[in-house]
Amino acid sequence: MHKHQRLILAIAVLASFVAFLDGSVINVALPAIVRELGGGLSVQQWVVDAYLITLGSLILLAGSLSDVLGRILILRIGLIGFGITSILCAISPFPEFLIVSRGLQGIAGALLVPSSLAIILSAFRGAEQSKAIGQWTAWTSTAFLAGPLLGGLFVDYLSWRWVFAINVIPIAITLYLLAILKQKDTRVAGVHIDYLGAALCVLGLGGPVFALIEQGNLGWQSPAVLLPMILGLVAFAAFIWRQRVARQPLMPLGLFTVRNFWVGNVATTFIYGALSLGGFVVVLFLQEVAGFPATLAALALLPMTIINIVASSYFGTLSGKYGPRLFMAAGPILAGIGYLLMLTADKDVNYWSQIFPGVLLFAVGLSATVAPLTAAILGSISETQSGIGSAINNAVSRVAGLIAVALTGLIVGETLDTDGFHRGLIATAGLLIVGGVVSAIGIQNPKHAPRATSEAGASAGASTATPDSTGAQS
């Protein structure tokens, strides 16, 4: 690896690290945010979902923008935008300001990871490319380890505002490295951006999510809830129609005629919805009900990240040898049983006897799931389609998390108590088990050895979703 390639790899790692770090610390900061700014569960839901709405709905658009405008330019815009919106989040004087800032932060975040991976793809070829992406994965995984610890320390000893303000440091370093790089942008000829499709996608997701979160405050009979739900569903239906007729759709529907691709994405919906819901309720329960300091609550699910980093490659190898079906079926079911083991917890929770065993079982099940899931989805389509296929799977996982967090109020109630926590655990376990059953019924092992899927994209450059240390996708 020569100097130019090392510089590109460093830029890609730092740019992604920013987005992953922000995603891995937010849950632990939610109770402190509400204590200072006011609000309840709905504010906490919005702080998470405002980011996920814009991020999940625009990540497909980001690939087209990088083709048309250039990957370096889009990466620079994303970094500057993420830095500005992080500062806005850090200085938020009231909840509504923070929620809007988080939505803007999601727009910037949608530009970061796809563009950072795209510049790796443009600078490396063959075995070097796989090795570079492996190093990118290893280094960015440190965000999942460092994020909860840093977030907990900031909340306990400084302020939740530092969770956002700290982003400025890696962003400044990355922008400096981009200036040193002096690489000319490459633009793909003949690419058209489906702005209408992107707008319909945002409306189609935002309307129902608004209704699901606010129904606890306003009731389903309220026009302020019913109207966004209906208009959002209509907009989402229009988005699907648009993808059928657009010359260059954001989400080519033809990919969903491939069995393992569509079944894998259905499984992704259940599994990653469960990860977001489970991480959300566990961290909130440990702080707001059990009285854990933010640092300890943040570390509660850290064993999941460590085991996932250590064991995922092992299960990926086994999946390549025996096929993904067994692991995609057994892994989520095992993870779901792990959440059921936590049902013994009450407000006087003993972490080591009531939470930790379930976390360990959940971690092993998740580790058995992630790599085979990626292999099944990307291995079912051609190598030239892997970029858009990966971007679609990434978007599906984020939207699943978005909806799961929006449904939290319906599942746990207006305030989180022990009974609500138990309902959240059961719902999380149910989603995971359904994901395993869907995989067992629908996934087919390839008749030939699955091709390597470590490449993380084509023109879009987006990677498949990776769970962070809170259990949510990043």
C-alpha positions as CSV (number, residue, x, y, z in Angstrom):
1,M,0.0,0.0,0.0
2,H,1.6,3.2,-1.1
3,K,1.4,6.6,0.6
4,H,-1.6,7.8,-1.6
5,Q,-3.6,4.7,-0.8
6,R,-2.8,5.0,3.0
7,L,-4.1,8.5,2.9
8,I,-7.3,7.5,1.2
9,L,-7.8,4.7,3.7
10,A,-7.3,7.1,6.6
11,I,-9.8,9.6,5.1
12,A,-12.4,6.8,4.6
13,V,-11.9,5.5,8.1
14,L,-12.2,8.9,9.8
15,A,-15.3,9.9,7.7
16,S,-17.1,6.8,8.6
17,F,-15.9,6.8,12.2
18,V,-17.8,10.1,12.7
19,A,-21.1,8.7,11.6
20,F,-20.7,5.4,13.5
21,L,-19.5,7.2,16.6
22,D,-22.6,9.4,16.6
23,G,-24.9,6.4,16.1
24,S,-23.3,4.4,19.0
25,V,-23.6,7.0,21.7
26,I,-27.1,8.6,21.2
27,N,-29.1,6.1,23.3
28,V,-27.0,6.6,26.4
29,A,-27.5,10.4,26.2
30,L,-31.3,10.4,25.9
31,P,-32.2,10.4,29.6
32,A,-29.8,13.3,30.2
33,I,-31.2,15.2,27.2
34,V,-34.8,14.9,28.6
35,R,-33.7,15.9,32.1
36,E,-32.2,19.1,30.8
37,L,-34.5,20.1,27.9
38,G,-37.7,18.5,29.0
39,G,-40.1,16.1,27.3
40,G,-40.7,12.4,27.7
41,L,-40.5,9.2,25.7
42,S,-41.8,10.9,22.5
43,V,-38.9,13.4,22.6
44,Q,-36.4,10.6,23.0
45,Q,-38.0,8.7,20.1
46,W,-37.8,11.9,17.9
47,V,-34.1,12.5,18.8
48,V,-33.4,9.0,17.4
49,D,-35.9,8.9,14.5
50,A,-35.4,12.4,13.1
51,Y,-31.8,11.3,12.3
52,L,-32.9,8.0,10.9
53,I,-35.7,9.4,8.7
54,T,-33.4,11.6,6.7
55,L,-30.5,9.1,6.8
56,G,-32.5,6.1,5.7
57,S,-34.5,7.9,3.0
58,L,-31.5,9.7,1.4
59,I,-28.8,7.1,1.5
60,L,-29.8,5.7,-1.9
61,L,-29.8,9.3,-3.3
62,A,-26.3,9.8,-2.0
63,G,-24.9,7.3,-4.4
64,S,-26.4,9.1,-7.4
65,L,-25.1,12.4,-6.1
66,S,-21.5,11.1,-5.8
67,D,-21.7,9.8,-9.4
68,V,-22.9,13.2,-10.7
69,L,-21.0,15.7,-8.6
70,G,-18.0,13.6,-7.6
71,R,-17.2,11.5,-4.5
72,I,-14.6,13.8,-3.0
73,L,-17.0,16.8,-3.3
74,I,-19.9,14.9,-1.7
75,L,-17.7,13.6,1.1
76,R,-16.4,17.1,1.8
77,I,-20.0,18.5,1.8
78,G,-21.1,15.7,4.1
79,L,-18.2,16.3,6.6
80,I,-18.9,20.1,6.7
81,G,-22.6,19.5,7.1
82,F,-22.1,16.9,9.8
83,G,-19.8,19.2,11.7
84,I,-22.2,22.2,11.5
85,T,-25.3,20.2,12.5
86,S,-23.3,18.5,15.3
87,I,-22.6,21.9,16.8
88,L,-26.3,22.8,16.4
89,C,-27.2,19.7,18.3
90,A,-24.7,20.5,21.0
91,I,-26.1,24.0,21.6
92,S,-29.8,23.1,21.4
93,P,-31.8,25.3,23.8
94,F,-35.0,23.2,23.6
95,P,-36.2,19.8,22.3
96,E,-37.6,21.0,19.0
97,F,-34.4,22.6,18.0
98,L,-32.5,19.4,18.8
99,I,-34.9,17.3,16.8
100,V,-34.6,19.5,13.7
101,S,-30.8,19.6,14.1
102,R,-30.8,15.8,14.2
103,G,-32.8,15.6,11.0
104,L,-30.3,17.9,9.3
105,Q,-27.5,15.8,10.7
106,G,-29.0,12.7,9.1
107,I,-28.9,14.4,5.7
108,A,-25.2,15.0,6.1
109,G,-24.7,11.5,7.5
110,A,-26.3,10.0,4.4
111,L,-23.4,11.4,2.4
112,L,-20.5,10.1,4.5
113,V,-20.4,6.3,4.5
114,P,-21.3,5.7,0.9
115,S,-18.7,8.3,-0.3
116,S,-16.0,7.1,2.0
117,L,-16.3,3.6,0.7
118,A,-16.5,4.8,-2.9
119,I,-13.1,6.4,-2.7
120,I,-11.7,3.1,-1.4
121,L,-13.2,1.3,-4.4
122,S,-11.6,3.9,-6.8
123,A,-8.1,3.6,-5.2
124,F,-7.8,-0.2,-4.7
125,R,-8.3,-3.2,-7.0
126,G,-8.5,-6.9,-6.5
127,A,-7.1,-8.5,-3.4
128,E,-5.9,-5.1,-2.2
129,Q,-9.4,-3.8,-2.3
130,S,-10.7,-6.6,-0.1
131,K,-7.8,-6.0,2.3
132,A,-8.5,-2.3,2.4
133,I,-12.2,-2.8,3.1
134,G,-11.3,-5.3,5.8
135,Q,-9.0,-2.6,7.4
136,W,-11.8,0.0,7.1
137,T,-14.2,-2.4,8.9
138,A,-11.7,-3.2,11.6
139,W,-10.8,0.5,12.3
140,T,-14.4,1.8,12.2
141,S,-15.5,-1.0,14.5
142,T,-13.5,0.9,17.2
143,A,-16.3,3.5,17.1
144,F,-18.7,0.9,18.4
145,L,-16.3,0.1,21.2
146,A,-15.3,3.7,22.1
147,G,-18.7,5.3,21.5
148,P,-20.7,4.0,24.5
149,L,-17.8,4.5,26.8
150,L,-17.1,8.1,25.6
151,G,-20.8,8.9,25.7
152,G,-21.3,7.6,29.2
153,L,-18.3,9.5,30.5
154,F,-19.4,12.7,28.8
155,V,-22.9,12.4,30.2
156,D,-21.7,11.5,33.7
157,Y,-18.8,13.9,34.1
158,L,-19.3,16.7,31.5
159,S,-22.6,17.1,29.6
160,W,-24.6,15.2,27.0
161,R,-23.8,18.1,24.7
162,W,-20.2,16.8,24.3
163,V,-21.6,13.7,22.7
164,F,-22.3,15.9,19.6
165,A,-19.5,18.5,20.0
166,I,-16.7,15.9,20.0
167,N,-17.5,15.2,16.3
168,V,-15.8,18.4,15.3
169,I,-12.3,17.0,16.0
170,P,-12.3,14.0,13.6
171,I,-14.1,16.0,11.0
172,A,-11.5,18.8,11.1
173,I,-8.7,16.1,10.8
174,T,-10.5,14.5,7.8
175,L,-11.0,17.8,6.0
176,Y,-7.3,18.5,6.5
177,L,-6.3,15.1,5.0
178,L,-8.7,15.8,2.1
179,A,-6.8,19.0,1.4
180,I,-3.5,17.2,1.4
181,L,-4.9,14.4,-0.9
182,K,-5.4,16.8,-3.8
183,Q,-7.3,14.2,-5.7
184,K,-9.4,15.1,-8.7
185,D,-13.0,14.1,-8.7
186,T,-14.3,11.6,-11.2
187,R,-17.9,11.9,-12.5
188,V,-20.0,9.3,-14.2
189,A,-21.5,10.3,-17.4
190,G,-25.2,9.8,-18.1
191,V,-26.4,9.5,-14.5
192,H,-29.7,11.2,-13.7
193,I,-30.9,11.9,-10.1
194,D,-34.4,10.9,-9.2
195,Y,-35.2,13.8,-7.0
196,L,-39.0,13.1,-7.1
197,G,-38.3,9.6,-5.9
198,A,-36.2,10.9,-3.0
199,A,-38.9,13.4,-2.0
200,L,-41.6,10.8,-2.0
201,C,-39.4,8.5,0.0
202,V,-38.9,11.1,2.7
203,L,-42.6,11.9,2.9
204,G,-43.5,8.2,2.8
205,L,-41.4,7.5,5.8
206,G,-41.8,10.8,7.7
207,G,-45.6,10.8,7.8
208,P,-46.3,7.4,9.3
209,V,-43.4,7.8,11.7
210,F,-44.8,11.1,12.9
211,A,-48.2,9.5,13.4
212,L,-46.8,6.5,15.3
213,I,-44.8,8.7,17.7
214,E,-47.4,11.4,18.3
215,Q,-50.4,9.1,18.7
216,G,-49.5,8.6,22.3
217,N,-49.8,12.3,22.9
218,L,-52.7,13.2,20.5
219,G,-54.6,10.0,20.0
220,W,-55.4,8.2,16.7
221,Q,-58.6,10.4,16.2
222,S,-56.6,13.6,15.9
223,P,-56.3,15.0,12.4
224,A,-52.7,15.8,13.2
225,V,-52.0,12.1,13.5
226,L,-54.5,10.6,11.0
227,L,-53.6,13.0,8.1
228,P,-49.8,12.4,8.2
229,M,-50.4,8.7,8.4
230,I,-52.7,8.6,5.3
231,L,-50.6,11.1,3.3
232,G,-47.4,9.2,4.2
233,L,-48.8,5.9,3.1
234,V,-50.0,7.4,-0.2
235,A,-46.5,9.0,-0.7
236,F,-44.8,5.7,-0.1
237,A,-47.1,4.0,-2.6
238,A,-46.2,6.7,-5.0
239,F,-42.5,6.1,-4.3
240,I,-42.8,2.4,-5.2
241,W,-44.7,3.4,-8.4
242,R,-42.0,5.9,-9.2
243,Q,-39.3,3.2,-8.9
244,R,-41.2,1.2,-11.5
245,V,-41.3,3.9,-14.1
246,A,-38.2,6.0,-13.4
247,R,-35.4,5.8,-16.0
248,Q,-32.7,5.5,-13.3
249,P,-34.6,4.5,-10.1
250,L,-33.1,4.9,-6.7
251,M,-34.2,1.4,-5.8
252,P,-34.4,-1.0,-8.9
253,L,-37.4,-3.2,-8.1
254,G,-36.1,-5.9,-10.4
255,L,-33.7,-7.0,-7.7
256,F,-36.6,-8.1,-5.6
257,T,-37.4,-10.9,-8.0
258,V,-34.3,-12.7,-6.8
259,R,-35.3,-15.0,-4.0
260,N,-32.5,-14.7,-1.5
261,F,-32.4,-10.9,-2.1
262,W,-36.0,-10.3,-1.2
263,V,-36.2,-12.9,1.6
264,G,-32.9,-11.6,3.0
265,N,-34.3,-8.1,3.1
266,V,-37.5,-9.2,4.8
267,A,-35.3,-11.0,7.4
268,T,-33.3,-7.8,7.7
269,T,-36.5,-5.8,8.4
270,F,-37.4,-8.0,11.4
271,I,-33.8,-8.5,12.7
272,Y,-32.6,-4.9,12.5
273,G,-36.0,-3.6,13.8
274,A,-35.4,-5.8,16.8
275,L,-31.8,-4.5,17.3
276,S,-33.0,-0.9,17.4
277,L,-36.0,-1.6,19.7
278,G,-33.9,-3.8,22.0
279,G,-31.0,-1.4,22.3
280,F,-33.3,1.5,22.8
281,V,-35.4,0.0,25.7
282,V,-32.5,-1.7,27.5
283,V,-30.3,1.4,27.8
284,L,-33.2,3.6,28.8
285,F,-34.5,1.0,31.4
286,L,-31.0,0.7,33.0
287,Q,-30.8,4.4,33.4
288,E,-34.3,5.6,34.0
289,V,-35.7,2.7,36.1
290,A,-32.7,0.7,37.4
291,G,-30.8,3.9,38.2
292,F,-27.5,3.0,36.4
293,P,-25.1,5.8,35.6
294,A,-24.8,6.6,31.9
295,T,-21.4,5.0,31.6
296,L,-22.5,1.6,33.0
297,A,-25.7,1.6,31.0
298,A,-23.7,2.3,27.9
299,L,-21.4,-0.6,28.6
300,A,-24.2,-3.0,29.3
301,L,-24.4,-4.2,25.6
302,L,-20.7,-3.7,24.9
303,P,-20.0,-7.5,25.1
304,M,-22.2,-7.8,22.0
305,T,-19.8,-5.6,20.0
306,I,-16.7,-7.4,21.2
307,I,-18.1,-10.9,20.4
308,N,-19.4,-9.6,17.1
309,I,-16.0,-8.3,16.1
310,V,-14.3,-11.5,17.2
311,A,-16.7,-14.1,15.9
312,S,-18.3,-12.6,12.8
313,S,-15.5,-13.6,10.5
314,Y,-15.6,-17.2,11.9
315,F,-19.3,-17.5,11.2
316,G,-18.7,-15.9,7.8
317,T,-16.2,-18.6,7.0
318,L,-18.7,-21.3,8.1
319,S,-21.4,-19.7,6.0
320,G,-19.2,-19.8,3.0
321,K,-18.6,-23.5,3.6
322,Y,-22.0,-24.7,4.5
323,G,-24.3,-21.9,3.1
324,P,-26.1,-19.1,5.0
325,R,-29.5,-20.7,5.7
326,L,-28.7,-22.5,8.9
327,F,-26.9,-19.5,10.5
328,M,-29.6,-17.0,9.4
329,A,-32.2,-19.3,10.9
330,A,-30.5,-20.3,14.1
331,G,-28.7,-17.0,14.8
332,P,-31.7,-14.7,15.2
333,I,-33.7,-17.3,17.2
334,L,-30.7,-17.7,19.6
335,A,-30.5,-13.9,19.9
336,G,-34.2,-13.8,20.6
337,I,-33.9,-16.3,23.4
338,G,-31.2,-14.1,24.8
339,Y,-33.6,-11.2,25.2
340,L,-36.2,-13.5,26.8
341,L,-33.6,-14.4,29.5
342,M,-33.7,-10.7,30.5
343,L,-37.3,-11.0,31.6
344,T,-36.2,-11.8,35.1
345,A,-35.0,-8.2,35.5
346,D,-36.9,-5.7,37.6
347,K,-36.2,-2.2,38.9
348,D,-33.6,-3.6,41.4
349,V,-31.8,-5.4,38.5
350,N,-28.7,-7.4,39.1
351,Y,-26.8,-6.9,35.8
352,W,-24.6,-10.0,36.1
353,S,-27.4,-12.5,36.8
354,Q,-30.3,-10.9,35.0
355,I,-28.9,-9.0,32.0
356,F,-25.4,-10.3,31.2
357,P,-26.4,-14.0,30.4
358,G,-29.0,-12.8,27.9
359,V,-26.5,-10.3,26.4
360,L,-24.0,-13.1,25.8
361,L,-26.5,-15.4,24.2
362,F,-27.8,-12.5,22.1
363,A,-24.3,-11.6,21.0
364,V,-23.5,-15.1,19.9
365,G,-26.8,-15.3,17.9
366,L,-26.2,-11.9,16.3
367,S,-22.6,-12.9,15.4
368,A,-23.9,-16.0,13.7
369,T,-26.4,-13.9,11.7
370,V,-24.6,-10.8,10.3
371,A,-22.0,-12.2,7.9
372,P,-24.3,-14.9,6.5
373,L,-27.1,-12.4,6.0
374,T,-24.7,-10.2,4.0
375,A,-23.5,-13.2,2.0
376,A,-27.0,-14.4,1.2
377,I,-28.2,-11.0,0.0
378,L,-25.1,-9.8,-2.0
379,G,-24.2,-13.3,-3.1
380,S,-27.6,-13.7,-4.8
381,I,-27.0,-10.9,-7.3
382,S,-24.3,-10.1,-9.8
383,E,-21.1,-8.4,-8.8
384,T,-22.0,-5.3,-10.9
385,Q,-25.2,-4.9,-8.8
386,S,-23.5,-5.3,-5.4
387,G,-23.3,-1.6,-4.9
388,I,-27.0,-0.8,-5.3
389,G,-27.9,-4.1,-3.6
390,S,-25.8,-3.2,-0.6
391,A,-27.3,0.3,-0.5
392,I,-30.8,-1.1,-0.5
393,N,-30.1,-3.5,2.3
394,N,-28.5,-0.6,4.3
395,A,-31.6,1.5,3.7
396,V,-34.0,-1.3,4.7
397,S,-32.1,-1.9,8.0
398,R,-32.2,1.8,8.8
399,V,-35.9,2.1,8.0
400,A,-36.6,-1.0,10.1
401,G,-34.9,0.6,13.0
402,L,-36.7,3.9,12.4
403,I,-40.2,2.2,12.5
404,A,-39.2,0.0,15.5
405,V,-38.3,3.1,17.6
406,A,-41.4,4.9,16.5
407,L,-43.5,1.9,17.7
408,T,-41.8,2.0,21.2
409,G,-44.6,4.1,22.7
410,L,-47.3,1.6,21.6
411,I,-45.2,-1.3,23.0
412,V,-44.0,0.0,26.3
413,G,-46.5,2.7,27.1
414,E,-46.2,6.5,27.6
415,T,-43.5,6.0,30.3
416,L,-41.0,3.2,30.6
417,D,-41.4,1.0,33.7
418,T,-40.6,-2.6,34.5
419,D,-43.8,-4.0,32.8
420,G,-43.2,-1.8,29.7
421,F,-39.5,-3.0,29.7
422,H,-40.7,-6.6,29.7
423,R,-43.1,-5.9,26.8
424,G,-40.2,-4.4,24.9
425,L,-38.1,-7.5,25.5
426,I,-40.8,-9.8,24.3
427,A,-41.4,-7.7,21.2
428,T,-37.7,-7.6,20.5
429,A,-37.4,-11.4,20.9
430,G,-40.5,-11.9,18.8
431,L,-39.0,-9.9,15.9
432,L,-35.7,-11.8,16.1
433,I,-37.4,-15.2,16.1
434,V,-39.7,-14.2,13.2
435,G,-36.5,-13.1,11.3
436,G,-35.0,-16.6,11.9
437,V,-38.2,-18.4,10.8
438,V,-38.4,-16.3,7.6
439,S,-34.8,-17.2,6.8
440,A,-35.4,-20.9,7.6
441,I,-38.3,-21.0,5.2
442,G,-37.2,-18.7,2.5
443,I,-33.4,-18.7,2.2
444,Q,-31.8,-21.1,-0.2
445,N,-28.2,-22.2,0.0
446,P,-26.3,-21.6,-3.2
447,K,-25.6,-24.7,-5.3
448,H,-22.1,-23.4,-5.8
449,A,-19.8,-21.7,-3.3
450,P,-21.0,-18.2,-2.5
451,R,-18.8,-15.5,-4.1
452,A,-16.9,-13.2,-1.8
453,T,-19.1,-10.2,-0.7
454,S,-16.5,-8.1,1.0
455,E,-16.6,-5.5,-1.7
456,A,-18.8,-2.8,-0.4
457,G,-20.3,-1.2,-3.4
458,A,-20.2,0.0,-6.9
459,S,-21.2,3.5,-7.8
460,A,-23.2,4.0,-4.7
461,G,-20.4,2.7,-2.5
462,A,-22.8,1.9,0.4
463,S,-22.1,-0.9,2.8
464,T,-24.5,-3.3,4.4
465,A,-25.7,-2.3,7.8
466,T,-23.5,-3.0,10.8
467,P,-25.0,-3.2,14.3
468,D,-23.5,-0.8,16.8
469,S,-22.9,-1.4,20.5
470,T,-26.4,-0.3,21.5
471,G,-27.9,-2.9,19.2
472,A,-29.0,-0.4,16.6
473,Q,-27.8,-0.3,13.0
474,S,-25.2,2.3,12.1
